[in-house]
């Protein structure tokens, strides 16, 4: 099992390899915006990966393009609906609508 810690609520949950971060959050009742329903056509599920970015599937198209349109893009940005757990623990920061948080 993989442990995924979601901030800022600081909730840790168990997940399976092959799940997306969005699946993982929703399966455990954690609020994570997903306006397009996980189809990679919005940026509402934009998150920052604070630890374990190597434990996620690499960024590929169409995520790469969609992510490039996200506000406050950082090197550790991912779209939660496209980032798949491939093994090892991950810490994720869910960006709020008015969140000015930066690394
Ligand atoms: S939910 Fe829209 S891109 Fe992830």
Boltz pocket constraint, residues with backbone or C-beta under 6 A from the ligand:
constraints:
  - pocket:
      binder: B
      contacts: [[A, 33], [A, 34], [A, 35], [A, 36], [A, 37], [A, 38], [A, 39], [A, 40], [A, 41], [A, 42], [A, 43], [A, 44], [A, 45], [A, 66], [A, 79], [A, 80], [A, 81], [A, 82]]
      max_distance: 6.0
